[in-house]
Every structure is written in structure tokens, then in C-alpha cells.
């Protein structure tokens, strides 16, 4: 009986150690199955398992699975699943539930790619390189806050990526509210590997290349790993996709655009401000321009146009938008270790990234004469507004329209490792990382433009400036020489940096009956800073032109200090408890702030194949540096004038074009911001149902108190209306503020309006009884509460070897069950789950047989609301059926990637990759009224992409 029990226990230990060995090997080898096959020898002896550090803990462990789920992706898996770079692979993870700016809408950060883990925002995911922090991207995301760029990590340098999608502040400090992404770089590489890859898209454009050389050498006491990579891809423009090239779509495709392009889709138009009509162009004028046909503005959605009549309207104004931005990248990395005779090891690691990016968004090279103000024309005796767009033939090519970035980031770190006696290891690290961006953009010289078309001011007439408009020039294309005289190239720059030092100790404190008590302690010190250097001619008294996306100024430095401890306590052979605590302090010239965070976790194995786990974490994020130190930010945007809408009783939809218009915006930082604090917890299980089948399921919930965000402009205008009018847009809505209160005084003070009964140009206009919005001032504030929750499911299965080859499958699924936000303690909870994507799934099937292998990967993004979700579908001109048909959700896109490889020789291999196998690209939201006619953060516009790769390894 006892002997049987002993043999059973041994078999269980062998099975568990074999599984652990396989999982550990999966971090380093392409296929975990190969490691399983190489597990225990026939003699039944179990080999010792080396412990490793897994993201989320500093204590080394034998099992990968811990109290909180960690996703591990190897470089080989990234390639097999068809992704060209690290960012694309991370974006496909189901834990990345939040959207970010797509390439078609990136504005002033076109060559950067943030991640939005758990939908808590890009700045709340901590990026580490080998456990070290990196410098933020220097330019602020959406002109507001700092974030980590996941686009400047060379694939050739990466060994694996570990993703902790839960709070990690008790281990890593600030920013780890949504989770931690740790990029583990290649080390101890032996031999050399050369990869040559090239590809293109089947719809045209987007040619790409990737050349890399990775190598390494080892000696008796030293090891060196090195690598270089050259990669790039062409910009893909909307004009290269026929379904996006035109602004004027057939009625069955984009219904609201059938008759009335939006006001910012300009060509050449002259507006008679007294008659409130567009002036009909002279006969043949529109034919002189390419792609500017004569167009009659009839209105849409049942609304009359603000200015009816004809103009030469852009029919291909979208063709210059970049659907996928282009870049040329150069990178190199290396690390070196040396082992001393006393057991101590020295190491140094360095990496460098250079990139030149190219993009274009529809924000530049359109202009209004007299800066959009009405003027009196001496030649006709009429008052006009005049607006125009430069065309590609006038410029001579599309190059003058493009935005260009030049980036350089580098990281240098060094350290020593050793042991204290037999129980403890220590590690001392110092490092510096920097990031610099130079941004070049097209600019229009307002003074030169006004002088070319209007000439000098000739006085005033009823308060309007008087000019003599040269209509011959206005209605005719200009030469490239004239274009160059009226435009320029602006140049801005930004930089960020970080210094850091760390001393860590790990080891076993003492033995308990159930095992050793693990311990880790860390002391950290560092400093960080950033500086924005906008073009001095885009702001202030010397302003000559605008910067696309607005002008941001700011800069600052701060220091940080931290101390933390972590323990792992084996209570029983089947039950482990973990806990950690950390104290962080941030200092700068204006403020000092401290935060303490802690966590606790549990791992219970009631049977050998089943792990029940749970974790609780407190989290924090020190205020974003640009939220603190922004000194001035200016720009323009379109919003609904809610106060005027409610005052005039125009209904809750405020559909008149006179109520939705462009105005100035301004923002500064806020030194009174508090740190964000939060909590996260998760509970789940991991079940190894058999040697070839495993499952995991976890529920997670995260909350944030004092969340920092910009006081949204639309919110300000909505609250301003409540303060001015004493009622909401809809009778069913709840009042958020009290008219006459100090809160209302602050909100009303943020909105600058023209005099009552006038428009923004000072001209009497009954459309604006309260005055027209001229500018709105915003800035970051602490709001009350944010909550997200959901479930993660994973499954892995390997079919035992067959005569047809080896097969393995993997499936991941995430359902975001909650996405709630409360602006302040007195406001109602806003439920956002149904407004965004709720479910995410990815699956892969792998096959290998002899020299062949293939992988089919599928990624499904759940249903997202249509642009007019739950509203009555717009009624087309001439449509007789006026029944309200509610707009529903858009389809859930599914993207497939296919890769296949063949081992030519022991050293040589060829691979073929087909991304977006079924060419899913041209789906449109039938009611979205503007480019790119669907949710661009969900629906790809690139189409099928094919590439081939040659790999050669040598000693």
C-alpha cells in the first residue's frame, strides 16, 4: 500500500516536473512539444528545474503560472502568426481591450504606437526592457499625456515578451495600473542568423523589407550577443484604395455623403455672407482643377445646408490620407557578460533605434482668406468668406503635403551580479535611456496667401476689412512656384530621458516544512524629464503658420525613489501565499508626493493538475508629466454649441450645421493634480486536463480613484449649457451642476463667446443669441472613479504525433463585462461597455512534419456600435419611407494570417507569410459621415499582404 502510494507520488512529481520543464522551455524554443519530448529520462530520474524570474514577481520560481496570469509570447510565435513587428503582435492580444489612435488619425504622433491594456488608457501600461523602465515617447498622445511607444522595439533583438495584465505597482511602481509588458532581449546567443524578408500588398502600395543579422559568441568566462536590423515599409495612401479615394460616395455605400460633403472637405468656394449662399463659380472654373468638380450643396439628414449653392468641391480630398504610415528603421543592440573568479558577473547592455517616418492626415494645406473672417470686396460691393485647398498638381507632387518624423532612442545599462553566502543573490544596475523626435510638417503662410489673393487692406466697411479680391487668381490653379511662395515647412522637436539605479536582493530566508520562504527586496532611485520645442513661428506674437494638431509647449523634470519587499510563503505543500509592499516618492520643483502599494496572492493545488489562484493589488500612477508641466497648448476642433441649441429650443440632436462648428481650444497643465490610485483583483484556475490539454479561466476587476483626464471640451460645453439655461438637452437627463454655483462660474469662465447676437467675426447673427463660441479652455483634472472588469479564457491542445505530422492548437478569449466611469461623486455612473468593443478572441493552429511547418492564425474583434447607433437611420433625398429604422452594431471582423516554412538544409530555411488572408479591407459603416467610413481602430484598410523570407544560420 505504502509502496503503491510512493510510486504514485513519484509519477505525479515526474508528470508535474515534466510539464514545468515543457513550459519553461516554451519560453526559449519555438515549440513546447519538443521540450516535452525531451523531458525525463527512461530511468525515471527527474532533472533539476532551474528557477526563473517571471514578470509580476522578483522571486524566482520553478512554475510559470502564479497567482496572477502572465501571457508569454516568443519571437518565433510572433513570426508564425504572421506579425511584422512587436506592436502588431501585442495589439492582437485579447487583453488589449482598449482602442488607440489608428494610423489614419495619429495627428502629431504619427510614428508612435501605444497600447491600451484593459481599456484603462495608454499611459497606464508600464513598458519594461529586461525589467528596466524606458523613456516615454516625447510627444504627448492626442496632445495631452505621455505614453510608452511599442513601435521602436526591433524584432531581431527580442527573445520573448511577458505580459502581466493586472496591477503591478507593488512590484514595479507607478504606471503599472493596467499591467506590465516586459520585453526580454536575446542573450547567450551562439552562432549567427541572417534573415532577409520582403513583401507587398495585393491591393497596391505598402512594399516592405526587413533585413537582420543576429549573432553571439561565448568564451570560458564571457558571452556576447549582438544584432542589427534594417526594416521599412511604404506609406499606403487612401488614393491607393478605390473604396476610400472619393469623398462623394454612391448613395448605397455612404448615404449621408450623397449630396453634402462635410464643411471641411473644401475645394474652392466663395460664400456670400449677406445672402448666406455659395457663389456659383465662373463657367469652366472647376474644370481647370483636377478632381474639383462643380458640386451642388443640398443638405443631408433632412437638414438644409448652412450655405446652399455651388462650389468646386474636392472629390478626392481623402486620397492623400495615409492609411498606414511609412517608415525606414535602423536598429542595433548588444549585451556582454563577464564572469569573475569570485563568482561575480559584470554585464553591459546597449540598444539604438533610428527611424524616419512619413504620414499625412487631413489637417494641413487648406486655408481661409482673412483667417476665415468675413471681408468686404471692393470690386463687387459684397461681403464674402473665401476658402480653398491646395491641390497636388499645384504643388507638383504629394511630397510637400507629407508629415515627416526623425526619431532616435537609445538605452544603455550596466550592472554587477553576485551572491551573499549560499542563500541570496544580489543585482546592482544603473542605466540611462533617451528619446528624441524631430517633426517636420507643411505650413501655409497666411500673410502671403492673403496678399496673393486679396492684396493690401483698403480700409473698413461696417466693421469689416476692405480688400480687392482677385477672382481670376482665386478661380484658377496656381503654379508650383507660387505654391512654394505661399507655403513652408515647419519644424518642431521633443525629447525625453530617464536615469535609473536599482539594487535588488533575492533568495530564501529559511526553510519551513512545506518549503523555503522566498524573499526579494529592492531599492530604486531615478530621474526623468521631457521637453517640447515647438516651431517658434506657430505660436505667440511671431506666429506665421499653424502646426497640424495644434501647438504644445511644456517641459519638466522630477526625481523618484522607491523601496520594496516581497515574500513567498509555502503554507502547505499544495498552498503558497505571496505578498509584496512598496513605497514610492516623486519630487520636483513644485511638489512632492508619496504612495504605498501592496499586493497579496494565493496559489492552491488541491490536485496535481489543478491550480486555483487569486491576487489582489493596490495600484497608483504619479501624475503624467505633461499633465503637470504643460505650459501652453493651442489648436482647433469642431463641437456642438449646446447652449445655443437649448436656448433656441432646437431639440436634443442639435442637427443644424450652424450649431456644429470649429473653434479654438487651449489647455495648460495642472500642478495640483493628485496621483491616481486604484485596486485590481483576479481569481481563476489553471487545469492541466491531460499531458496534451490545458485550460485557464480568470475573472478580473480593476478600479481607479482620482483618475486624471483632460476636462473634455464636449463636457464643458454641455455643462455650460446647464449653467446658462438651467436645464439639460433631454428632459430625461440629470442635471450635473447647479446654476449660480462656483462650479458653474468656473465652467462658464472656460468658454469665451462673441457678444450676444453676433458670430465669432463680430457680425450680427440671430443664430447666436448667446454669442458664438470663440475658444474653450481645458486642462487635466482628477475625476472620481473608473471601473473595468471581465473574464479571460485560454485553451491549449496538442494532438499526439501522427503519420500526418504534429498538430497543436491555442485559443484565447476576453469578454469585457464592465467599463464604467463617474466624472465626479455627484454625477451618475456612465456605462460605456456597449459603446465599445466588448469581446476579443484569437486562435492558432500549428502543423509540422519533417522539414515543413504551417500556422493558421485568426483574430476576431467583437461587434462595435455603428456611427449613429440606436438612432433613426438618415433619410435620403427622395426617400418616401420615413419609418424610423434603428442603426445597430457593425459586423465583427475576423482576420486570418497564414504562414508556412520549409527547412532547405540544416542551415537554410524559407518562409511564406500571408497576412489578412481573405483580404478583409473594404467594409464600411453605411452611416458614418466622414473618413475612413468605419471605425478605423477596428477595421483594417490595408488588405492582404504577402511576404517571403530567407533564413540562414551559421557558426
GIHUJO-V697558 format. One record per run of one state. SS is the DSSP state (A for helix, B for strand, O for the rest). FROM is the first residue (numbers start at 1). LEN is the number of residues. Records with the same first field share a line. If there is no record, write none. Layout:
SS=FROM-LEN, FROM-LEN
This chain:
O=1-1, 27-5, 38-14, 53-8, 62-8, 81-5, 92-11, 106-1, 110-7, 120-2, 130-2, 134-7, 142-3, 146-9, 165-4, 173-6, 186-5, 202-6, 219-3, 234-2, 241-14, 258-10, 273-4, 279-7, 289-3, 298-2, 301-2, 304-4, 315-7, 325-1, 340-5, 360-6, 373-2, 378-4, 390-2, 396-3, 402-1, 421-3, 445-1, 454-6, 462-2, 468-3, 475-5, 513-2, 534-2, 539-12, 573-2, 588-4, 608-2, 622-3, 641-1, 648-9, 669-7, 691-2, 706-2, 711-2, 726-16, 750-1, 754-4, 759-5, 765-8, 783-2, 803-2, 823-7, 832-1, 836-3, 850-2, 862-3, 866-6, 873-13, 887-2, 890-4, 904-4, 916-29, 955-1
A=2-25, 32-6, 75-6, 86-6, 103-3, 107-3, 117-3, 122-3, 155-3, 169-4, 238-3, 255-3, 286-3, 369-4, 392-4, 399-3, 446-8, 471-4, 480-7, 536-3, 625-5, 642-6, 657-3, 713-13, 742-8, 833-3
B=52-1, 61-1, 70-5, 125-5, 132-2, 141-1, 145-1, 158-7, 179-7, 191-11, 208-11, 222-12, 236-2, 268-5, 277-2, 292-6, 300-1, 303-1, 308-7, 322-3, 326-14, 345-15, 366-3, 375-3, 382-8, 403-18, 424-21, 460-2, 464-4, 487-26, 515-19, 551-22, 575-13, 592-16, 610-12, 630-11, 660-9, 676-15, 693-13, 708-3, 751-3, 758-1, 764-1, 773-10, 785-18, 805-18, 830-2, 839-11, 852-10, 865-1, 872-1, 886-1, 889-1, 894-10, 908-8, 945-10
